[in-house]
């Protein structure tokens, strides 16, 4: 087989959880094949570059092998080369830490936490 549908390929290499999610991304204009907008039935061949935004994450991959059936994750990773740039590391979430047994936070403590934008979670 030399080509397959882009929605089927995205599903089979596990970039989309379901084929309908892949098709929905295509219809929404979130999938491009070789920098051209792709419909769900757009064919993909080895050597094509696919840029897909699925689940609020944009992935850029190069097709190395065309498959139509969903396969295991190790086999699926052999079907494409990932050219996605690494995501910038955001700041780590900050939580207020209170000593165990310190009791409930006072009204002043809660105001300070709210001003800092920290979670009221106690651990």
C-alpha positions in Angstrom: 0.0 0.0 0.0 1.4 3.3 -1.0 -1.1 5.8 0.6 -3.9 6.0 3.0 -6.4 8.6 4.4 -4.9 11.1 6.8 -7.6 10.6 9.5 -7.0 6.8 9.4 -3.2 7.3 9.6 -3.4 9.7 12.5 -5.5 7.2 14.4 -3.4 4.2 13.5 -0.1 5.8 14.7 -1.8 6.9 17.9 -1.6 10.6 17.4 -5.4 10.7 17.9 -7.3 8.5 20.3 -10.2 7.8 17.9 -10.6 8.1 14.2 -13.5 10.4 14.7 -11.3 12.8 16.7 -8.8 12.7 13.8 -11.5 13.5 11.3 -12.9 16.3 13.4 -9.4 17.9 13.6 -9.2 17.7 9.8 -12.6 19.2 9.3 -11.7 22.0 11.7 -8.7 22.9 9.7 -6.2 21.7 12.3 -4.4 19.2 10.1 -2.0 20.1 7.2 -0.2 17.8 4.9 2.8 19.3 3.2 1.6 22.8 4.3 -1.8 22.4 2.6 -5.0 22.1 4.5 -6.2 18.5 4.7 -9.6 17.0 4.6 -10.1 13.6 6.3 -9.7 11.7 3.0 -6.5 13.5 2.0 -4.0 10.8 1.1 -0.6 10.5 2.9 2.4 8.8 1.5 5.9 8.1 2.9 7.9 11.4 2.9 4.9 13.6 3.6 5.0 16.1 6.5 1.9 16.2 8.6 1.1 19.0 11.1 -1.8 18.1 13.3 -3.3 19.9 16.3 -5.1 17.3 18.3 -6.1 17.7 22.0 -4.6 21.2 22.2 -1.1 20.0 21.2 0.4 20.7 17.8 2.5 17.8 16.5 4.7 17.9 13.3 5.7 14.5 12.0 7.2 13.0 8.8 5.5 9.9 7.5 8.0 7.0 7.1 5.5 4.1 6.8 1.9 3.9 5.8 -0.4 1.7 7.9 -4.2 1.5 8.1 -4.7 -0.7 11.2 -4.1 0.5 14.7 -0.9 -1.1 16.1 1.0 -1.1 19.4 2.8 2.0 20.5 6.3 0.7 19.8 5.4 -0.3 16.2 3.4 3.0 15.7 6.5 5.1 16.6 8.4 3.5 13.8 5.9 4.8 11.3 6.8 8.5 11.7 9.7 10.8 12.6 8.7 13.4 15.2 9.8 16.9 14.3 7.7 18.6 17.0 9.7 21.4 18.8 9.9 20.8 22.5 7.3 22.7 24.6 8.7 25.6 26.7 8.9 24.6 30.3 6.4 26.7 32.3 6.8 27.6 35.9 6.1 24.7 38.3 2.9 25.0 40.3 3.4 26.5 43.7 1.4 25.3 46.6 1.3 26.8 50.1 2.6 24.4 52.6 1.4 24.3 56.2 2.7 22.1 59.0 0.6 19.1 59.8 -1.6 19.8 62.9 -1.4 23.6 62.5 -5.1 23.8 62.3 -7.3 25.8 59.9 -5.7 28.8 58.2 -6.8 32.1 59.7 -8.6 34.8 57.8 -5.3 36.6 57.4 -3.6 33.5 56.1 -6.3 33.0 53.5 -6.0 36.6 52.4 -2.3 36.3 51.9 -2.8 33.1 49.9 -5.4 34.7 47.7 -3.1 37.7 47.1 -0.2 35.4 46.0 -2.6 33.4 43.8 -1.6 30.2 45.6 -3.8 27.2 46.2 -5.5 26.9 49.5 -4.6 23.2 49.5 -3.0 21.9 52.7 -0.6 19.0 52.8 
